Amino acid sequence: MMKSHRLLALGTAVVVGCVAVAVSAQAPASPAFDVASIKPNKSGDPVATFGIQGGGRVIAANFPVGGLISMAFRTPAGVLRRSQIVGGPDWLNIDRFDIEAKPPSSLGPGIRLDAPEIAEMLRTLLTERFKLAVHHEMRETSVFDLVLARSDRRLGSQIRQVQVDCAAMRAARTPAPVCAVVTAPLKGLTGRGATMEQIASALSGIADRGVRDHTGLTGTFDLDFAWVAPQTPLAQSADPNTPSLSTALQEQLGLKLEPMKESMDVLVIDHIEHPTEN
């Protein structure tokens, strides 16, 4: 069974060589895929997928390089948002590729997409095949504070506070989402037993900006938030009266996003090329 991510739109590790007296130690080779195939995809399909098949084989279909970079330089908070990646050519998020990569057999078939080894091997792939060069720097960026929209502090009809035992639910293998928020590609959020911090993190992916929880609410919540992003394939068949993200958030959840500024670590692309042939 294949574990996969839909495209939403990872920090980089720095290896410092150690020098002993009159002896220099060579840094170990970066983790890398044993074999990797990269082919342009000209299908025009709006859907991009990235996942792992049995045996740990990485399969990406119709995937942009910008998406690979966001996964390769992920942080503990998750993949990088597009707003956290600065620079690079236009084709970064336009050109699509089909990628098959076989990791070392030592990783085993049960490895997860968010495993550090996957990110390290993706960084090596980007460096070797796309000639990627990057650096980090602090820049002032736009963020949102998630706050209550109503003066009486009431929440909307699509969210309610619940009491859940997350450990018991996971032990019982309750169907997902359990004590988490799941992002439906381009259209909204579903959560069961989620904290406001988790909801804010999920909204970061929709808003493509950092979202900080400033609601002051504790505990866990169930929610079903439906919204279709404009200028997407889903929006073409959506109700023309579909509300904006801001309106939907206030009407359905009783929350709103307040724009703020924050100094944030961003990944700056210094150089990248189209991939070398297989």
N, C-alpha and C positions, 0 to 999 in steps of 0.2 A: 504494500500500500504506500502511496506516495504522499509525503507531507509537503504542503505547498503554501506559498504566500502569493496573494494577489498584489500587484504593484500598487503602491500608494503614491506613490512616491513615493559608521560603526566606528573611539579614538584610535589613533594609530600607535603602534608599539615602536619605541625607539630602542635600538640595540646599541649599547655603548661598549666598545672593545676595552678589555682590561690589559694593562701592561705591567708585567713583573720586571724585576731588575734584569736588564739585558735580555729579556725574553718577551716577545709579543705573542699573545694568544689570538688565534684566528676565530672570529665570530662564527657560530654555527650557521649552517645554511638555513634560510627561511623555509618554513613548512610550505610545501607545494603539492599540487595535484600530480599524480603519476602521468596521466595523459589528459589533454584537453583539446577539444575541437570547438572552433568558433567560426560560424558562418553567418553572413548577412541574411536577414529575413525581410523580404519585400512584399509580404502578404497584405499589409494594410490592416490587419486585424487589430482592433482596439484593445484586446485583452492580452496581458503579459503575465506569465507565470514563472515561478522559481520554486524548486522543490528538491527533495531527496528521494531516490528510489531505493529499493532493497540493495544491500551491499554498500550503501553510502554514496552511490553515484549521484552527482549534482546535475540536474537538468533544468535549463532555463529556456523558455520558448518566447520568441518575440520580445525580448527583454532589452531595455535601453542601458547604455553604459552608466548613465547617471544612477540608475537603480542598483547596479552592481557596486558602485562607489558607496552609496548610502548603506549597503549591507556590509561591505568590506571594512568600513571604518566605524562600525556601530559602537555605541557606548553602553554602559549598563542600563541606561534608560530606554534603549532600543535603537532602531536604525536611524540614520541621520535624515532629517527633513530636508527638502530641497532648499529651504531658506538657510540651512546650515552649511551649504556647499556654495562656495563663491568662485566665480571665474569659469573658464573652460569654453569651448566652442559651442555653437548652437546645436550641432548634431549630437551632442551628449545625451539629450533627452528626446531626440527625434529619430535617429537611426536605430534600428532594432537588430538583434542578433539571436541566433539559436546556439546554445552552448551546452556541451556535454563534457563533464570533467570527472575523472575517476580518481578518488583520493587514495592514499595508501591503505592497504587492507587492514593495517593495524588499528584504524579508527573504528572498524566494526559497523554492522548494519543499523545499529540503534542510535546513531549520532543525530543530534537535532540541528535544525537550521541556525539556531542562535548559539551554537557551540563556538567557543573561541577559535578552535582549529579551522573551522570553515572560513571565518573572517580572515584569518592569517593567510590561508591558501588563496582566497580571493584577492588579497592585497598583492601577493606574489604574482598571480595571473595578470592583474592589471599592470603591474610594473614591467613584467617581461613581454607581454603581448601588445599592450596599449602604450607602453613607454610612459606610464603615468608618473608624474612627480608632483608632490603636494607639500604643504606646510600648514601649521596651525597658527592662528593669531586671534587676539581678542578684538571684537568689533561691537559697536553699539547696534543692536538689532531691535526690531519691533516684536513685542510679545503681547499676550492677552492675560488679563486676570479674570478668572471665572468667579462671578459673584451672583448673589441672589437678585432677581429682577424686580421683585415685589417688596414694597415697604412692609407688608405684613408677614414677610418671610415664608409665605406659602409656596410650595412647589407645584409644578404643573401636573396635568392628568396622566402623563406618560411616565411618571417616575414616582416611586413610593418607597418609604423606608421599611426594611425587613430585618428580621433577626435570623441569621443563618450560622451554622457551624461549618465553616469551610473545610476543616480537616475531615469531618464526618462525611461531607458531601463528596470530597475527592476519594475517600476510602471506599465509598459506595459506587464510585465511578458514575456519578450523576452526569448525564449528557451535558456537554459544553453549551453555553458558557457557564462556568461555575466560579463564583467569587472573582469575576473578571468582566471585562468589556470586550466584545467582538465588534470589529469594524466591518460592516457590509460595504464592499467596494462601491464607492461613489454615491452611496445612498443613505447612510445613517449608522446608528449604534444600537446594539442589544447588550444588556448587562443583567447578570443575576448575582446578587450579593456583592456588588461592586462598591468600592469606596469612592468618595469624591475625587481623591487624588488619581485613581484609575480612570475616572471619567474625564478629568482634565487632560490626562496623558493621551487618551483616545481622541479627544477633540483637537489635540495638537496635529494629528495626522490629517484631519479634515481641513483645519484652518491653515495648515502649512506654516504655523508659527508655534513657538513655545506657549503653552497654556498653563498657568499656575493656579492652583486651588486657593481661592480666597473667600470661599463660602462660609467658612467657620462651622460647617456641618461635619459631624462624626457619624460613625456607624456605617451600615451597608445598605445598598439600594438596588431595586429592580427597575430597569428602564427599557423602553422601546422608543427610540428616536428615529423618525423617518424624515429624510431630506434628500433630494436629488440635486447634485451639483450641476450648475449651468454649464453649457458648452461641452457636454459629454454625450456619448452615445445613448445613455439612459435618459438623458433630458429630452431627447428628440421625441420620445413617446410618452413623456410625463405630462401631467395636467398643466396647462399653461398658467394656472393660478398657483402653482407650487411656490410656497413662500421662500424668502431668502433664508440663509443660514441663521442670521440674527433673529429674524421673526419667528422661525420654527423653534429655535432654542428657547425663546421666551414663552411662546404659546404652549409648547409641549412639556418642557421641563421646568419652567419658571426660573431659568438661569439666563445670564447674559455675559458677553465678553467685553471687557473694557480694555482698549488699547493702551499699552505702556511701552516704555523703552528699557532695555536691559543690556548690559555688557555681556557678550556671550562668546565662547570659544567656537570659531568656525574653521572649516577645512577649506583652504585656498588651493585651487588647481593651478599649478605653475606650468605644466606641460602635459599634453596627451595627444596620441596619434590614433588613426584608424588601426585596427589590429593587424598583426602580421598574419600571413596565410598559414594554414595548417601544415 
